[in-house]
Amino acid sequence: MGSVDKTLFLLSRGGDTTIVRIYVDDIIFGGSSHALVSISWMSREFEMSLMGELQFFLGLQIKQGPEGTFVHQAKYTRDILKKFDMGILNP
């Protein structure tokens, strides 16, 4: 458990690390080893249902690809521009 953030958990085994973040009733997790982030292992430890690949978390958009994981706010930016009638960016 994090010393500052009580909703952040880290598990290290050998050279691999798993990171678990809990926010109200949402759990996101990732890690450096497929074995440490397997759905079957996490399901035994936490009551959970798989909602698919993470796309949004706490208002942030998440894009995962072979190059890495990227966090952005393109939707939020488009919504603000639309709210103030400043045009729409291409999706």
MARBA-3410 file (N, C-alpha, C, O; in Angstrom, 1 decimal):
91
0.9,-1.2,0.0,0.0,0.0,0.0,0.9,1.2,0.0,2.0,1.2,0.6 ~ 0.5,2.3,-0.7,1.2,3.5,-0.8,1.2,4.2,0.5,0.2,4.2,1.2 ~ 2.3,4.9,0.9,2.3,5.6,2.1,1.5,6.9,2.1,1.1,7.4,3.1 ~ 1.4,7.5,0.9,0.6,8.7,0.7,-0.8,8.4,0.2,-1.8,8.9,0.7 ~ -0.9,7.5,-0.8,-2.2,7.2,-1.4,-2.6,5.8,-0.9,-2.0,4.8,-1.3
-3.6,5.7,-0.1,-4.0,4.4,0.5,-4.8,3.6,-0.5,-5.3,2.5,-0.1 ~ -5.0,4.0,-1.7,-5.7,3.3,-2.7,-4.8,2.7,-3.8,-5.3,2.2,-4.8 ~ -3.5,2.9,-3.6,-2.5,2.4,-4.6,-1.8,1.2,-3.9,-1.2,1.4,-2.8 ~ -1.8,0.1,-4.6,-1.1,-1.1,-4.1,0.0,-1.6,-5.1,-0.3,-1.6,-6.3 ~ 1.1,-2.0,-4.5,2.2,-2.5,-5.4,2.5,-3.9,-4.9,2.5,-4.2,-3.7
2.8,-4.8,-5.8,3.3,-6.2,-5.5,4.5,-6.4,-6.4,4.5,-6.3,-7.6 ~ 5.6,-6.7,-5.7,6.8,-7.0,-6.4,7.2,-8.5,-6.2,7.2,-8.9,-5.0 ~ 7.5,-9.2,-7.2,8.0,-10.6,-7.2,9.1,-10.7,-8.2,8.9,-10.6,-9.4 ~ 10.3,-11.0,-7.6,11.4,-11.1,-8.5,11.7,-9.7,-9.1,11.7,-8.7,-8.4 ~ 11.8,-9.6,-10.4,12.0,-8.3,-11.1,10.7,-7.7,-11.6,10.7,-6.7,-12.3
9.6,-8.4,-11.3,8.3,-7.9,-11.9,7.5,-7.2,-10.8,7.6,-7.4,-9.6 ~ 6.6,-6.3,-11.3,5.8,-5.4,-10.4,4.4,-5.4,-10.9,4.2,-5.3,-12.1 ~ 3.4,-5.5,-10.0,2.0,-5.3,-10.3,1.5,-4.0,-9.6,1.9,-3.8,-8.4 ~ 0.8,-3.2,-10.3,0.2,-2.0,-9.7,-1.3,-2.1,-9.7,-1.9,-2.3,-10.8 ~ -1.9,-1.9,-8.6,-3.4,-1.9,-8.5,-3.9,-0.6,-7.9,-3.3,-0.1,-6.9
-4.8,0.0,-8.6,-5.4,1.3,-8.2,-6.9,1.1,-7.9,-7.6,0.6,-8.8 ~ -7.4,1.5,-6.8,-8.8,1.3,-6.4,-9.4,2.7,-6.3,-8.8,3.5,-5.5 ~ -10.5,3.0,-6.9,-11.2,4.2,-6.7,-12.7,3.9,-6.6,-13.3,3.5,-7.6 ~ -13.2,4.1,-5.4,-14.6,3.7,-5.1,-14.9,2.3,-5.4,-14.5,1.4,-4.7 ~ -15.6,2.0,-6.6,-15.9,0.6,-6.9,-15.2,0.2,-8.2,-15.5,-0.8,-8.9
-14.2,1.0,-8.6,-13.4,0.7,-9.8,-12.0,0.2,-9.4,-11.4,0.8,-8.5 ~ -11.5,-0.8,-10.1,-10.2,-1.3,-9.9,-9.5,-1.3,-11.3,-10.0,-1.9,-12.2 ~ -8.3,-0.7,-11.4,-7.5,-0.9,-12.6,-6.2,-1.5,-12.1,-5.7,-1.2,-11.0 ~ -5.6,-2.3,-13.0,-4.3,-2.9,-12.6,-3.5,-3.1,-13.9,-4.0,-3.3,-15.0 ~ -2.2,-3.2,-13.7,-1.3,-3.5,-14.8,0.0,-3.9,-14.1,0.2,-3.8,-12.9
0.9,-4.4,-15.0,2.2,-4.8,-14.5,3.1,-5.2,-15.5,2.8,-5.2,-16.7 ~ 4.3,-5.6,-15.1,5.4,-5.9,-16.0,5.4,-7.4,-16.4,6.2,-7.8,-17.3 ~ 4.5,-8.2,-15.8,4.5,-9.6,-16.1,3.0,-10.1,-16.3,2.1,-9.7,-15.5 ~ 2.8,-10.8,-17.4,1.4,-11.4,-17.6,0.9,-12.2,-16.5,-0.2,-12.2,-16.1 ~ 1.9,-13.0,-15.8,1.5,-13.9,-14.7,0.9,-13.1,-13.5,0.0,-13.5,-12.9
1.5,-11.9,-13.3,1.1,-11.1,-12.1,-0.2,-10.3,-12.4,-0.8,-9.8,-11.4 ~ -0.6,-10.1,-13.6,-1.8,-9.4,-13.9,-2.8,-10.3,-14.6,-3.7,-9.8,-15.3 ~ -2.7,-11.6,-14.4,-3.7,-12.5,-15.0,-5.1,-12.2,-14.4,-5.2,-12.0,-13.2 ~ -6.1,-12.3,-15.2,-7.5,-12.1,-14.7,-7.9,-13.2,-13.7,-8.5,-12.9,-12.7 ~ -7.4,-14.4,-13.8,-7.8,-15.5,-12.9,-7.2,-15.2,-11.5,-7.8,-15.4,-10.5
-5.9,-14.7,-11.5,-5.3,-14.4,-10.2,-6.0,-13.2,-9.5,-6.3,-13.3,-8.3 ~ -6.3,-12.2,-10.3,-7.0,-11.0,-9.8,-8.4,-11.3,-9.3,-8.9,-10.8,-8.3 ~ -9.1,-12.2,-10.0,-10.5,-12.6,-9.6,-10.5,-13.3,-8.3,-11.5,-13.2,-7.6 ~ -9.4,-14.1,-8.0,-9.4,-14.8,-6.7,-9.2,-13.8,-5.6,-9.6,-14.0,-4.5 ~ -8.5,-12.7,-5.9,-8.1,-11.7,-4.8,-9.2,-10.7,-4.6,-9.4,-10.1,-3.5
-9.9,-10.3,-5.7,-10.9,-9.2,-5.7,-12.2,-9.7,-6.3,-12.2,-10.5,-7.3 ~ -13.3,-9.2,-5.8,-14.6,-9.4,-6.5,-14.6,-8.5,-7.6,-14.6,-7.2,-7.4 ~ -14.7,-9.0,-8.8,-14.6,-8.1,-10.0,-15.3,-8.7,-11.2,-15.6,-9.9,-11.3 ~ -15.7,-7.8,-12.1,-16.2,-8.3,-13.4,-15.4,-7.5,-14.5,-15.0,-6.3,-14.3 ~ -15.0,-8.2,-15.5,-14.2,-7.7,-16.6,-15.0,-6.8,-17.5,-16.0,-7.3,-18.1
-14.7,-5.6,-17.6,-15.4,-4.6,-18.4,-14.8,-4.4,-19.8,-15.2,-3.5,-20.5 ~ -13.7,-5.1,-20.1,-13.0,-4.9,-21.3,-11.8,-4.0,-21.1,-11.4,-3.6,-20.0 ~ -11.2,-3.6,-22.2,-9.9,-2.8,-22.1,-10.3,-1.4,-21.6,-11.3,-0.8,-22.0 ~ -9.4,-1.0,-20.7,-9.6,0.4,-20.1,-9.5,1.4,-21.2,-8.6,1.5,-21.9 ~ -10.6,2.3,-21.2,-10.6,3.4,-22.2,-10.8,4.7,-21.5,-10.2,5.7,-21.9
-11.5,4.8,-20.3,-11.6,6.0,-19.5,-11.4,5.6,-18.1,-11.8,4.5,-17.6 ~ -10.8,6.5,-17.3,-10.6,6.4,-15.9,-10.5,7.8,-15.3,-9.6,8.5,-15.6 ~ -11.4,8.1,-14.4,-11.5,9.4,-13.7,-11.4,10.6,-14.7,-10.7,11.6,-14.4 ~ -12.1,10.5,-15.8,-12.2,11.6,-16.7,-11.1,11.6,-17.7,-11.0,12.4,-18.6 ~ -10.1,10.7,-17.6,-9.0,10.6,-18.5,-9.2,9.5,-19.5,-9.8,8.5,-19.2
-8.8,9.8,-20.8,-8.9,8.8,-21.8,-7.6,8.0,-21.8,-6.5,8.5,-21.6 ~ -7.7,6.7,-22.0,-6.6,5.8,-22.0,-6.5,5.1,-23.4,-7.5,4.5,-23.8 ~ -5.3,5.2,-24.0,-5.1,4.5,-25.3,-4.0,3.5,-25.1,-2.8,4.0,-24.8 ~ -4.2,2.3,-25.4,-3.2,1.2,-25.2,-2.8,0.7,-26.6,-3.7,0.4,-27.4 ~ -1.6,0.6,-26.9,-1.1,0.0,-28.1,0.3,-0.6,-28.0,0.8,-0.6,-26.9
0.8,-1.1,-29.1,2.1,-1.7,-29.0,3.2,-0.8,-28.6,4.2,-1.2,-28.0 ~ 3.0,0.5,-28.8,4.1,1.5,-28.5,4.0,1.8,-27.0,5.0,2.4,-26.5 ~ 2.9,1.5,-26.3,2.8,1.9,-24.9,1.4,2.3,-24.6,0.5,2.1,-25.4 ~ 1.2,2.8,-23.4,-0.1,3.3,-22.9,0.0,4.8,-22.8,0.9,5.3,-22.2 ~ -1.0,5.5,-23.3,-1.0,6.9,-23.4,-2.3,7.4,-22.7,-3.4,6.9,-22.9
-2.2,8.5,-21.9,-3.3,9.1,-21.3,-3.5,10.5,-21.9,-2.5,11.3,-22.1 ~ -4.7,10.8,-22.3,-5.0,12.1,-22.9,-6.4,12.5,-22.6,-7.2,11.8,-21.9 ~ -6.8,13.7,-23.0,-8.1,14.3,-22.7,-8.7,14.9,-24.0,-9.3,16.0,-23.9 ~ -8.6,14.2,-25.1,-9.1,14.7,-26.3,-10.6,15.0,-26.3,-11.1,16.0,-26.7 ~ -11.4,14.0,-25.7,-12.8,14.2,-25.6,-13.2,15.4,-24.7,-14.0,16.2,-25.1
-12.5,15.6,-23.6,-12.7,16.7,-22.7,-12.4,18.0,-23.5,-13.2,19.0,-23.4 ~ -11.4,18.1,-24.2,-11.0,19.3,-25.0,-12.1,19.6,-26.0,-12.5,20.7,-26.2 ~ -12.6,18.6,-26.8,-13.7,18.8,-27.8,-14.9,19.3,-27.1,-15.6,20.2,-27.6 ~ -15.2,18.7,-25.9,-16.4,19.1,-25.2,-16.3,20.6,-24.7,-17.3,21.3,-24.8 ~ -15.2,21.0,-24.3,-15.0,22.4,-23.8,-15.1,23.3,-25.1,-15.7,24.4,-25.0
-14.5,23.0,-26.2,-14.5,23.8,-27.4,-16.0,23.9,-27.8,-16.4,25.0,-28.2 ~ -16.7,22.8,-27.8,-18.1,22.9,-28.2,-19.0,23.7,-27.2,-19.8,24.5,-27.7 ~ -18.7,23.6,-25.9,-19.4,24.4,-24.9,-19.3,25.9,-25.2,-20.3,26.6,-25.0 ~ -18.1,26.3,-25.5,-17.9,27.7,-25.7,-17.9,28.1,-27.2,-17.4,29.2,-27.6 ~ -18.6,27.3,-28.0,-18.8,27.5,-29.4,-17.5,27.9,-30.2,-17.5,28.9,-30.9
-16.5,27.2,-29.9,-15.2,27.4,-30.6,-14.8,26.4,-31.6,-13.7,26.3,-32.0 ~ -15.8,25.7,-32.1,-15.5,24.7,-33.1,-15.2,23.3,-32.6,-15.0,23.2,-31.4 ~ -15.2,22.4,-33.4,-14.9,21.0,-33.0,-13.6,20.5,-33.7,-13.4,20.7,-34.9 ~ -12.8,19.9,-32.9,-11.6,19.3,-33.5,-12.0,18.0,-34.2,-13.0,17.4,-33.8 ~ -11.2,17.6,-35.1,-11.4,16.3,-35.8,-11.2,15.2,-34.8,-10.3,15.2,-34.0
-12.1,14.1,-34.8,-12.0,13.1,-33.8,-10.8,12.2,-34.0,-10.5,11.3,-33.2
END
